[in-house]
Amino acid sequence: MILVPIQLTSNSPAKPTRRTELATFLRAQRARLTPADVGLPDGSASGRRRTPGLRREEVAQLSGVGVTWYTWLEQGRDISASGQVVDALARALLLGPDQHRHLRELAGLPPPDLPGPAGGLLPRLQLLADAAAPSPASVYDSHFDYLVWNQPYARVRHDPATLPPNRRNMIWMMFTDPGNRARMAGWQSAARAVLSQFRTAYGRRPDDPRFTELITALTQASPQFRDWWAEYPVRYFRPATIAIKHPQAGLIALQMFQLRLADQPDLVMVIQVPANQTYLARVTSLLAHLG
């Protein structure tokens, strides 16, 4: 008796991957559009199509890519797509901001550049920072420019309003303000950590004119910034506790937390929470006495 090996097959669907999800997303977005939506003629004598939506050839034409390449993309093949091409597909498929961001995520790309925070956003951010009291809190943008801060931040750490409007920047304050340096028990380690985070932010946008202007000014204003910047330090945020030697309240230890807003991921909220009840009482007393 001869035994013949039997190959077992599974009827279960293939395991989803990011590429298969990208293919599914593209097909769904193509199917929701008509030629009229994108300014194309119908392309058939009867004015009717056998399948809904745009054809692959039409999406390729609108986005300026090859039909074969786009077909492979919809088939989930292992091909790469640059940010420029993915953005062209987003425009061709008339994607909204959320869909555009999702398309880039599926393609393994960072989210698209978002417009700067509109003026209407600042009151909302101020409300958030104020809600963190009595913990000092501030929100800054990708350049580390302050957007909002609460009263505890101004009283315990530093009041950004005392800086010129174009210098209300956390890195500028850290390296050029002697009062801030005198208050920080471990200024050097904290300044190096912040500079390292600033370096990673600059690396994502090295052609940004605001970064260029700040780095030039800081290089001239602070020898320590200039020397440390040349070392090319890189370190992302890590939980830390800083010690503030406040002239009225005494020593205050603050635990650092960084939060990013889902609707504005370029913005960072930093909350500095008193490390225990003793330090909390000192912050609360300081705020009460200063009114």
C-alpha positions as CSV (number, residue, x, y, z in Angstrom):
1,M,0.0,0.0,0.0
2,I,1.4,3.3,-1.1
3,L,0.6,6.4,1.0
4,V,0.3,9.6,-1.0
5,P,0.9,12.7,1.0
6,I,-2.0,15.1,0.9
7,Q,-1.4,18.8,1.1
8,L,-3.9,20.5,3.3
9,T,-5.2,23.8,2.2
10,S,-6.9,26.4,4.3
11,N,-10.0,28.3,3.2
12,S,-9.3,31.1,5.6
13,P,-8.6,34.4,4.0
14,A,-5.0,35.7,3.8
15,K,-3.7,37.6,6.7
16,P,-4.3,41.3,6.2
17,T,-1.3,43.5,5.8
18,R,-0.8,47.3,5.5
19,R,-0.4,46.8,1.7
20,T,-3.6,44.9,1.4
21,E,-5.3,47.5,3.4
22,L,-3.8,50.2,1.1
23,A,-5.1,48.3,-1.9
24,T,-8.6,48.1,-0.4
25,F,-8.6,51.7,0.5
26,L,-7.6,52.8,-3.0
27,R,-10.3,50.7,-4.6
28,A,-12.9,52.1,-2.2
29,Q,-12.0,55.7,-3.0
30,R,-11.9,55.0,-6.7
31,A,-15.3,53.4,-6.6
32,R,-17.0,56.4,-5.0
33,L,-16.1,58.8,-7.8
34,T,-17.6,59.4,-11.2
35,P,-15.8,60.9,-14.2
36,A,-17.8,64.1,-13.8
37,D,-16.5,64.5,-10.2
38,V,-12.9,64.8,-11.6
39,G,-13.8,66.6,-14.9
40,L,-13.5,63.7,-17.2
41,P,-15.9,62.6,-20.0
42,D,-17.9,59.5,-19.4
43,G,-16.0,57.6,-22.0
44,S,-18.8,55.3,-23.3
45,A,-21.4,55.8,-26.1
46,S,-24.3,55.0,-23.9
47,G,-23.1,57.1,-21.0
48,R,-23.3,54.1,-18.7
49,R,-20.5,52.0,-17.2
50,R,-20.4,48.4,-16.4
51,T,-18.8,49.1,-13.0
52,P,-19.2,52.1,-10.7
53,G,-16.4,54.6,-10.1
54,L,-13.3,55.6,-12.0
55,R,-11.2,53.2,-14.0
56,R,-7.7,52.5,-12.9
57,E,-6.5,54.1,-16.1
58,E,-8.3,57.3,-15.2
59,V,-6.8,57.5,-11.7
60,A,-3.3,56.9,-13.2
61,Q,-3.9,59.6,-15.8
62,L,-5.1,62.1,-13.2
63,S,-2.2,61.5,-10.8
64,G,0.5,61.2,-13.4
65,V,1.6,57.7,-12.7
66,G,1.9,54.6,-14.8
67,V,-1.2,52.4,-15.2
68,T,0.8,49.2,-14.5
69,W,2.3,50.7,-11.4
70,Y,-1.1,51.9,-10.1
71,T,-2.6,48.5,-10.8
72,W,0.1,46.8,-8.8
73,L,-0.6,49.2,-6.0
74,E,-4.2,48.2,-6.0
75,Q,-3.2,44.6,-6.0
76,G,-1.2,45.0,-2.8
77,R,2.1,44.2,-4.4
78,D,5.4,45.0,-2.6
79,I,6.2,48.3,-4.3
80,S,7.1,51.6,-2.7
81,A,5.5,55.0,-3.3
82,S,7.1,58.3,-2.6
83,G,5.3,61.1,-0.7
84,Q,5.0,63.1,-3.9
85,V,3.3,60.3,-5.7
86,V,1.0,59.5,-2.8
87,D,0.0,63.1,-2.5
88,A,-0.8,63.1,-6.2
89,L,-3.1,60.1,-5.7
90,A,-4.8,61.9,-2.9
91,R,-5.5,64.9,-5.1
92,A,-6.7,62.7,-8.0
93,L,-9.1,60.8,-5.7
94,L,-10.3,64.1,-4.1
95,L,-9.4,62.9,-0.6
96,G,-10.2,65.0,2.4
97,P,-7.6,65.7,5.1
98,D,-8.4,62.6,7.2
99,Q,-8.4,60.4,4.1
100,H,-5.1,61.9,2.9
101,R,-3.5,61.3,6.3
102,H,-4.7,57.7,6.3
103,L,-3.4,57.1,2.8
104,R,0.0,58.3,3.8
105,E,0.0,56.1,6.9
106,L,-1.0,53.0,4.8
107,A,1.9,53.9,2.4
108,G,4.3,54.0,5.4
109,L,4.8,57.7,5.2
110,P,4.6,60.5,7.8
111,P,1.3,62.5,7.9
112,P,1.0,65.4,5.5
113,D,2.1,68.8,6.7
114,L,-0.7,70.5,8.5
115,P,-1.5,74.2,8.4
116,G,-0.3,76.2,11.4
117,P,-2.7,76.5,14.3
118,A,-5.4,79.0,13.4
119,G,-6.2,81.9,15.7
120,G,-9.4,80.2,16.8
121,L,-7.4,77.3,18.2
122,L,-5.5,79.4,20.7
123,P,-8.5,79.9,23.1
124,R,-9.1,76.2,23.1
125,L,-5.5,75.5,23.9
126,Q,-5.5,78.2,26.6
127,L,-8.5,76.5,28.2
128,L,-6.6,73.2,28.2
129,A,-3.5,74.7,29.8
130,D,-5.5,76.5,32.4
131,A,-7.3,73.3,33.3
132,A,-3.9,71.8,34.2
133,A,-3.5,74.2,37.1
134,P,-2.0,74.2,39.7
135,S,0.5,72.2,37.6
136,P,2.6,74.5,35.3
137,A,1.6,73.8,31.7
138,S,2.4,75.2,28.3
139,V,1.8,74.3,24.6
140,Y,4.4,74.9,21.9
141,D,4.7,74.2,18.2
142,S,7.2,72.2,16.1
143,H,9.7,75.1,16.5
144,F,9.3,75.1,20.3
145,D,7.6,78.5,20.0
146,Y,5.2,79.0,22.9
147,L,1.6,79.2,21.9
148,V,-0.1,79.3,25.3
149,W,0.8,78.8,29.0
150,N,-1.0,79.0,32.3
151,Q,-0.4,81.1,35.4
152,P,1.5,78.4,37.3
153,Y,3.9,78.2,34.4
154,A,4.5,81.9,34.4
155,R,4.9,82.0,38.2
156,V,6.9,78.9,38.9
157,R,9.0,78.5,35.7
158,H,9.1,81.6,33.5
159,D,6.7,84.0,31.9
160,P,7.1,83.9,28.1
161,A,5.2,87.2,27.9
162,T,8.4,88.9,29.1
163,L,10.2,87.8,26.0
164,P,10.0,89.7,22.6
165,P,7.2,88.2,20.4
166,N,9.7,86.6,18.0
167,R,11.7,85.1,20.9
168,R,8.9,83.5,22.9
169,N,10.5,80.2,22.3
170,M,11.4,77.5,24.9
171,I,14.9,76.8,23.5
172,W,15.6,80.6,23.5
173,M,14.4,80.9,27.1
174,M,16.4,77.9,28.2
175,F,19.7,79.1,26.8
176,T,19.6,82.9,27.0
177,D,17.6,83.7,30.2
178,P,19.8,83.9,33.2
179,G,16.9,83.9,35.6
180,N,15.7,80.6,34.3
181,R,19.2,79.1,34.6
182,A,19.6,80.3,38.1
183,R,16.3,78.7,39.2
184,M,17.1,75.2,37.7
185,A,19.1,73.0,40.0
186,G,20.2,70.8,37.1
187,W,20.2,73.3,34.3
188,Q,22.9,71.6,32.2
189,S,21.3,68.2,32.0
190,A,17.9,69.7,31.3
191,A,19.2,72.0,28.6
192,R,21.1,69.2,26.9
193,A,17.9,67.1,26.9
194,V,15.8,69.9,25.4
195,L,18.4,70.7,22.8
196,S,18.5,67.1,21.7
197,Q,14.7,67.1,21.2
198,F,15.0,70.3,19.3
199,R,17.7,68.8,17.1
200,T,15.4,65.9,16.2
201,A,12.6,68.4,15.4
202,Y,14.9,70.3,13.1
203,G,16.0,67.1,11.4
204,R,12.4,66.6,10.2
205,R,12.3,70.0,8.6
206,P,15.9,71.2,7.9
207,D,14.7,73.7,5.2
208,D,12.2,75.4,7.5
209,P,13.2,79.2,7.6
210,R,12.0,79.5,11.3
211,F,14.4,76.8,12.4
212,T,17.2,78.5,10.4
213,E,16.5,81.9,12.0
214,L,16.4,80.5,15.5
215,I,19.5,78.4,15.2
216,T,21.5,81.3,13.7
217,A,20.3,83.6,16.5
218,L,21.0,81.0,19.3
219,T,24.5,80.3,17.9
220,Q,25.3,83.9,18.2
221,A,23.6,84.5,21.6
222,S,24.7,81.3,23.5
223,P,28.2,79.8,23.4
224,Q,26.9,76.6,25.0
225,F,24.2,76.2,22.4
226,R,26.8,76.7,19.7
227,D,29.2,74.1,21.2
228,W,26.5,71.5,22.0
229,W,24.7,72.0,18.7
230,A,28.0,71.1,16.9
231,E,28.0,67.8,18.7
232,Y,24.7,66.8,17.0
233,P,22.9,65.5,20.1
234,V,19.8,63.4,19.4
235,R,17.5,62.2,22.1
236,Y,13.7,61.9,22.2
237,F,11.7,62.9,25.2
238,R,12.0,60.7,28.3
239,P,10.2,61.0,31.6
240,A,12.2,63.2,34.0
241,T,12.0,65.2,37.2
242,I,13.4,68.7,37.3
243,A,14.2,70.8,40.4
244,I,13.3,74.5,40.6
245,K,14.9,76.7,43.3
246,H,12.1,79.3,43.5
247,P,13.1,82.5,45.3
248,Q,9.8,82.7,47.2
249,A,8.6,79.1,47.4
250,G,11.8,77.2,47.9
251,L,12.7,73.9,46.2
252,I,9.9,72.5,43.9
253,A,10.4,69.2,42.1
254,L,8.3,68.8,39.0
255,Q,7.7,65.6,37.0
256,M,7.6,66.3,33.2
257,F,4.9,64.9,30.9
258,Q,4.6,65.5,27.2
259,L,1.3,65.1,25.4
260,R,0.4,65.5,21.7
261,L,-2.9,66.7,20.4
262,A,-4.6,64.2,18.1
263,D,-6.0,67.0,15.9
264,Q,-2.7,69.0,15.9
265,P,0.1,66.4,16.2
266,D,2.8,69.1,15.6
267,L,1.8,70.7,18.9
268,V,3.2,69.5,22.2
269,M,1.7,70.1,25.6
270,V,4.1,69.9,28.5
271,I,2.6,69.5,32.0
272,Q,5.0,69.8,35.0
273,V,3.3,68.0,37.9
274,P,4.5,68.7,41.5
275,A,6.3,65.5,42.4
276,N,4.6,65.1,45.8
277,Q,2.2,66.8,48.2
278,T,4.9,68.9,49.7
279,Y,5.8,70.5,46.4
280,L,2.2,70.8,45.4
281,A,1.5,72.8,48.6
282,R,4.5,75.1,47.8
283,V,3.1,75.7,44.3
284,T,-0.4,76.3,45.6
285,S,0.9,78.7,48.4
286,L,3.0,80.6,45.8
287,L,0.0,81.1,43.5
288,A,-2.2,82.2,46.4
289,H,0.3,84.8,47.8
290,L,1.1,86.2,44.4
291,G,-2.5,86.6,43.5
